Amino acid sequence: MITRIPSMPADARLGVPGPAAGPPASTGSLASTGPPGDSTRPSEDSTGPPEPDLSFHGDAELAEGLIDLAVNVRPGTPPPWLLDRILVAAGDLAAYPDPRAATEAAARRHARPPAEVLVTAGAAEAFTLIARAFRPRHAVIVHPQFTEPEAALRAAGHPVHRVTLGGEFTLDPGAVPRDADLIVVGNPTNPTSVLHPAAAIRALARPGRLLVVDEAFADCVPGEPESLAGARDVPGLIVVRSLTKTWGLAGLRAGYLLASPPHVRALGRPRPPWAVSGPALAAVVACCAPAATAEAAAWAADMDAERTWLGQSLSQVPGVTVTPNARAPFLLLKVCAHRSVPHQLTPTDPIDPITNHTGPTNPTNPISLNDPTDPTSLSGPTSRSVRERLRAAGFAVRRGDTFPGLGPDWIRIAVRDRATNVRFVAALTTVLEAR
Ligand SMILES: Cc1ncc(COP(=O)(O)O)c(C=O)c1O
């Protein structure tokens, strides 16, 4: 059952903070099912499989002795020069942290005024602040994507509507309900690795709507061609950036968001003072400097080439489908434990977010992606055990079934160095041959 939040402070209404914002979006109650053929449906009315565990994260896959392909933090980070800067800042722990230098550094990095930046304790804090600062009546999460934005909105008591992309996970702005007043989309998206065109994301913006773009992995794409971090002309845009992946600062918590000054002020209001520590602020200054962005860009170019090699190698493995158009430092794989030929993704068929398969809204679709009763299904105990057998072979991979829109046949793997990637391709080949 979805509840509507009856009232909100005027300055917390979605339409008020942004200069370009208009009246709040329609307050019509959310339908429990979408129109025929709509790939969206709220999850609360599910009579199907259990809800995915939104609080599950890749680090839960790790164990002593396993090669980590489950967590997307760049290996070998933080680099020594960054660690030095953090340790120097730690020498000043007696002082209350002052965010001004970090705010200015992030602003310079994206050619925006400091009033359009809020430094945060990682991207995760930004999602919580968004959920606390605003009261959306019709929040939409474009799935599959990182689950914390939805978890934060739900924890704050907001109704959440899922739009689940199917096929090759390409963003279709037309799939988003017109009266959505808050949308969250990842770019590039975790776990699909798909980079959406900036134009498709811009097409989602309109007065009275907040458009949250999770760019936690944007600096992993050489040149950041589709980033909106520097875009100041998009109404309601909030871009969330993380420094924890590329720079190995997951334990420190460092990131920032970029938005219009009224939105930045509204987002800063619900947080406690001194929310970001002095060493984390020093890390933001260091990571936003031109030398650091050049280092990240060089790594991104190398990683891009390695991911291309890995994707091509894995697509030769019988039973593996590599999600195409990957641009992030990870790949989403569909592993087929029942068949010896690679499964083709169907670009046009959305996956039902409740049943996790493409019927009955697409009765002509020949493939039921996740239906264990279907003889052509790819799911079932054998496919689930692919991940377990990979663990036995020494690799921790990220399960896919905790992402809304995916099922047990999906795994996500981080791109590592060539030697590790070669070993993984061999291990997965062996595991699937042993079916
Ligand atoms: C897409 C995406 N966004 C945001 C985050 C959270 O980043 P942070 O560590 O900066 O909170 C993650 C972490 O896994 C992520 O995958």
The ligand as a Gaussian input file, in Angstrom:
#p B3LYP/6-31G(d) Opt

LIG

0 1
 C       26.173000       3.669000      -8.385000
 C       26.604000       3.975000      -6.990000
 N       26.310000       5.159000      -6.471000
 C       26.687000       5.479000      -5.234000
 C       27.372000       4.586000      -4.444000
 C       27.759000       4.982000      -3.055000
 O       28.966000       5.683000      -3.119000
 P       29.637000       6.263000      -1.834000
 O       30.625000       5.278000      -1.341000
 O       30.285000       7.532000      -2.323000
 O       28.585000       6.535000      -0.831000
 C       27.685000       3.329000      -4.932000
 C       28.393000       2.348000      -4.097000
 O       28.477000       1.185000      -4.398000
 C       27.290000       3.019000      -6.243000
 O       27.567000       1.831000      -6.781000

